[in-house]
Amino acid sequence: MLKKKVMQITEEQDQTLHRLHQVTRIPMNVLLREALDDLFIKYRHLLEEQPKRKERKR
């Protein structure tokens, strides 16, 4: 299931995304999802770490 998200990008990012879309004919939303997947791969090591639990004072 796809969910809508709102995000802000710079004018340069918008122009580059639009140019890439024109050259590849790949929809911009698909390009953005692919970019997110690449970002998740880059930071996979952080996502796989177990969150540290705060110890409670007694």
Secondary structure, DSSP 8 states (H G I E B T S, - for coil): ----------HHHHHHHHHHHHHH---HHHHHHHHHHHHHHHTHHHHHS---------
